[in-house]
Amino acid sequence: MISLAPGPHGGDAWRLAEALGVEIGDVLDLSASLNPVAPSIGPFVARHLDQLDQYPADGHATAALAEVLSVESSRLVLTNGGAEAIALLAAHAPVGWVEEPDFSLYRRHLTTLDPGGPQWRSDPHNPTGRLADPEERWDVRDEAFYPLATGRWTRGDEASTVLGSLTKVFACPGLRLGYLIAPDDRTAAAIAERRPRWSVNGLACAVLPDLLAAADLPGWCASIGVLRAELVDVLERHGYVAEPSAANYVWVPRAPGLRDRLLPAGVLVRDGAGFGAPEAVRIAVPDAAGLDRLADHLERLTR
């Protein structure tokens, strides 16, 4: 029996690989919820290896992203992944409120939790995958998975601060790309001042315009929808009922022990305890090969 305590955010494939004595590529990581149909990042990165001997400059990348998002570049802050965007905003405005369950990094970085403070919320909701009603408003909206759930870059709301994770959209967790859209340029400038110097590395800055040009959000959203339906069907055939989801992950509220039972097969799903639901799991939508692997192991578990 493999014993692996759950980490706070998923993405612990390296820990499971070490426990099993296998290469990290042999682990099917369904805990981090990356885009399962994104093109390989390698060919894009290979075009820009000359950036490794230069200090980063993010102006061109910021302008390219601002154009795609249809926002003024003066309101946009490029960050070292979505996690840095969360940390920077919480440092700038340390009082806020988060309705549970939701992504734990919000509460971790906010200094003071006050129900009367700015409201933070993920959209689609993490962990359930439900999209917010168009009439709902929050002060801070985390759209890490929004492009993959809707086929559009952002919902658009100048009254909110919007957080995003290109790490999720392009399935490049090692490259670290995120962003923050502030309500005005003065707030954006103040938050940008909090970044460590050269926060976003030169390789990420150089490759971002190429990634944006190659993005196919409507196509990816449609493909994820097909794979998600197949995942839900596989789970239901083995007695696990997922809640309706628009995201590239599903929430299974009743799956006690499933995470631990999948570990020996090198399959990692997100433990629900971090969301206050220890009997639940969040499962990323895998690609077709990953779905077959998950189905095969679930079949073995239920024999």
C-alpha positions in Angstrom: 0.0 0.0 0.0 1.3 3.4 -1.0 1.1 6.1 1.7 1.1 9.6 0.3 -0.3 12.5 2.4 -2.2 14.9 0.1 -0.6 18.2 -0.6 -2.5 21.5 -0.3 -3.0 22.2 -4.0 -2.6 19.0 -6.1 0.2 18.7 -8.7 2.2 16.3 -6.5 3.1 13.8 -9.3 6.8 14.0 -8.4 6.0 12.8 -4.8 4.0 9.8 -6.1 6.8 9.0 -8.7 9.3 8.9 -5.9 7.1 6.7 -3.7 6.6 4.2 -6.6 10.2 4.4 -7.9 9.1 5.4 -11.4 9.7 8.3 -13.7 7.4 11.3 -13.3 6.1 10.8 -16.8 4.7 7.4 -15.7 2.3 9.1 -13.3 -1.2 10.1 -14.5 -1.6 13.3 -12.6 -5.3 14.2 -12.4 -4.9 16.4 -9.4 -3.7 19.6 -11.1 -6.4 20.1 -13.8 -4.4 21.3 -16.8 -5.7 21.6 -20.3 -5.8 17.9 -21.6 -5.8 18.9 -25.3 -3.1 21.7 -25.3 -0.4 21.3 -27.8 3.1 20.3 -26.6 4.9 23.2 -25.1 8.3 22.0 -26.2 8.3 23.2 -29.8 7.2 26.7 -28.8 9.9 26.9 -26.1 12.6 25.6 -28.4 12.3 28.7 -30.7 13.3 31.0 -27.8 16.3 29.3 -26.1 18.4 32.4 -26.9 16.5 34.1 -24.1 18.3 32.1 -21.5 21.4 34.4 -21.6 19.3 37.6 -21.4 17.5 39.4 -18.6 13.7 39.2 -19.0 11.6 42.0 -20.4 7.9 41.5 -20.3 6.6 44.5 -22.3 6.0 42.6 -25.5 4.4 39.7 -23.8 2.1 42.0 -21.7 1.0 43.9 -24.9 0.2 40.6 -26.7 -1.8 39.3 -23.8 -3.6 42.6 -23.3 -4.7 42.5 -27.0 -6.1 39.0 -26.6 -7.9 39.9 -23.4 -9.2 43.2 -24.9 -7.9 45.2 -21.9 -5.6 48.2 -21.7 -2.0 47.0 -21.1 -1.7 49.5 -18.3 -4.3 47.5 -16.3 -2.6 44.2 -16.9 0.2 42.7 -14.7 2.0 39.6 -15.9 2.9 37.2 -13.1 4.9 34.1 -12.3 1.8 31.8 -12.5 -1.7 32.4 -11.1 -0.3 31.7 -7.6 1.8 34.9 -7.7 -1.2 36.9 -8.9 -3.1 35.8 -5.9 -0.2 36.5 -3.5 0.4 40.0 -5.0 -3.2 41.0 -4.8 -3.6 39.8 -1.2 -0.5 41.7 -0.2 -1.9 44.8 -1.9 -5.4 44.4 -0.3 -4.9 42.0 2.7 -8.5 42.1 4.0 -11.1 39.9 2.1 -13.6 37.1 2.4 -13.9 33.7 0.8 -17.1 31.5 0.9 -16.1 27.9 1.5 -15.4 25.7 -0.3 -13.0 27.5 -2.7 -9.4 27.5 -3.6 -7.3 27.5 -0.4 -4.6 30.0 -1.6 -7.0 32.9 -1.2 -7.4 32.4 2.5 -3.7 31.5 2.9 -2.6 34.8 1.5 -5.2 37.1 2.9 -4.1 38.6 6.2 -7.6 39.3 7.6 -10.8 37.4 6.7 -13.8 39.7 7.1 -17.2 38.9 5.7 -17.6 42.6 5.0 -14.4 42.8 3.0 -13.8 42.3 -0.7 -15.3 39.0 -1.9 -13.0 36.5 -3.6 -14.5 33.7 -5.9 -13.3 31.3 -8.5 -15.2 31.1 -11.8 -15.8 28.4 -12.7 -16.0 27.4 -9.1 -13.2 25.4 -7.7 -13.8 22.5 -6.9 -17.3 22.0 -8.3 -16.7 23.4 -11.8 -19.9 25.4 -11.9 -19.9 28.6 -13.8 -21.2 31.7 -12.1 -24.5 33.3 -13.1 -23.8 36.3 -15.4 -25.5 38.6 -12.9 -23.3 37.5 -10.0 -20.5 39.9 -9.0 -17.4 39.7 -6.8 -14.6 42.0 -6.0 -12.0 39.4 -7.0 -12.7 36.8 -9.7 -10.3 34.0 -10.4 -10.7 32.9 -14.0 -7.9 30.3 -14.0 -10.2 27.8 -15.7 -12.7 30.2 -17.4 -11.2 30.0 -20.9 -11.3 26.2 -20.9 -14.9 26.2 -19.6 -16.3 28.7 -22.0 -14.0 29.0 -25.0 -13.6 32.7 -24.2 -10.7 34.5 -22.6 -12.5 36.4 -19.9 -16.0 37.3 -18.8 -15.1 40.9 -18.7 -16.0 43.1 -15.7 -14.2 46.3 -15.1 -15.5 46.6 -11.5 -13.6 43.4 -10.5 -10.0 42.4 -10.2 -9.5 39.4 -12.5 -6.9 36.7 -11.9 -5.8 34.3 -14.6 -3.6 31.2 -15.1 -2.0 30.6 -18.5 -0.3 27.7 -16.8 -3.7 25.9 -16.8 -4.7 27.0 -20.3 -1.5 25.9 -22.0 -0.7 23.0 -19.6 2.8 24.4 -18.8 3.1 24.3 -15.0 6.9 24.4 -15.2 6.9 27.6 -17.2 4.8 29.6 -14.8 2.5 32.2 -16.5 -0.3 34.1 -14.9 -1.8 37.5 -14.9 -3.9 40.1 -13.0 -6.3 42.6 -14.6 -6.8 45.5 -12.2 -9.8 47.8 -12.3 -7.6 50.8 -13.2 -4.0 51.5 -14.2 -3.0 53.0 -10.8 -3.9 49.8 -9.0 -2.1 47.8 -11.6 1.0 49.9 -11.2 0.9 49.5 -7.4 0.6 45.7 -7.6 3.3 45.5 -10.3 5.7 47.3 -7.9 5.3 44.4 -5.4 6.7 41.8 -7.9 10.3 40.7 -7.3 12.5 42.0 -10.1 12.3 39.7 -13.2 9.5 37.8 -11.6 8.4 36.3 -15.0 11.4 34.6 -16.6 12.6 35.6 -20.1 11.7 32.3 -21.7 8.1 32.6 -20.6 7.9 36.2 -21.8 9.3 35.3 -25.2 7.1 32.3 -25.8 3.8 33.8 -24.6 2.9 35.6 -27.9 3.5 32.4 -29.8 1.2 30.5 -27.4 -1.5 33.1 -27.7 -1.4 32.9 -31.5 -1.8 29.2 -31.4 -4.6 29.1 -28.9 -7.9 27.5 -30.0 -10.2 28.2 -27.0 -13.5 27.2 -28.7 -12.0 24.0 -30.1 -10.3 23.2 -26.8 -13.5 23.9 -24.8 -15.5 21.6 -27.2 -13.0 18.8 -26.9 -12.8 19.0 -23.1 -16.6 18.8 -23.1 -16.5 15.5 -24.9 -13.8 14.1 -22.7 -15.5 15.3 -19.6 -18.7 13.5 -20.6 -16.7 10.3 -21.1 -15.1 10.7 -17.7 -18.4 11.2 -16.0 -19.7 8.0 -17.8 -16.6 6.0 -16.7 -17.0 7.2 -13.1 -20.8 6.4 -13.1 -20.1 2.9 -14.4 -18.0 2.3 -11.3 -20.4 3.8 -8.8 -19.0 7.4 -8.5 -21.4 10.3 -9.3 -19.9 13.5 -10.4 -21.6 16.9 -10.0 -22.5 18.8 -13.2 -19.4 20.7 -14.3 -18.4 23.2 -17.1 -14.7 23.0 -16.2 -11.8 20.7 -17.1 -12.4 18.8 -13.9 -15.3 17.1 -12.0 -16.2 17.0 -8.4 -17.2 13.7 -6.9 -18.6 14.4 -3.4 -18.8 10.7 -2.3 -15.7 8.8 -3.1 -14.2 7.7 0.3 -10.8 6.1 -0.1 -10.7 6.4 -3.9 -7.5 8.6 -4.0 -5.6 6.1 -1.9 -6.8 3.2 -4.0 -5.6 4.8 -7.2 -2.1 5.6 -5.9 -0.6 2.1 -6.5 -1.5 2.4 -10.2 0.3 5.7 -10.5 -2.9 7.7 -10.8 -3.3 10.8 -8.7 -6.5 12.7 -8.0 -7.1 15.7 -5.9 -8.1 15.0 -2.3 -11.2 16.8 -1.2 -10.0 17.5 2.4 -8.4 20.7 1.3 -11.9 21.9 0.4 -13.4 20.7 3.6 -14.8 17.5 2.1 -12.6 14.5 3.1 -14.8 12.0 1.3 -14.7 13.9 -2.0 -12.3 14.0 -4.8 -11.7 16.4 -7.7 -10.6 14.7 -10.9 -9.1 16.5 -13.8 -10.4 15.6 -17.3 -7.7 13.5 -18.9 -6.8 13.1 -22.5 -8.1 9.9 -24.3 -5.1 7.8 -23.2 -5.4 8.9 -19.6 -9.1 8.2 -19.6 -8.4 4.6 -20.8 -5.9 4.2 -18.1 -8.2 5.5 -15.4 -11.0 3.3 -16.7 -8.8 0.2 -16.7 -7.8 0.7 -13.1 -11.3 1.4 -11.9 -12.3 -1.8 -13.5 -9.6 -3.7 -11.6 -10.7 -2.0 -8.3 -14.4 -3.1 -8.7 -13.7 -6.8 -9.7 
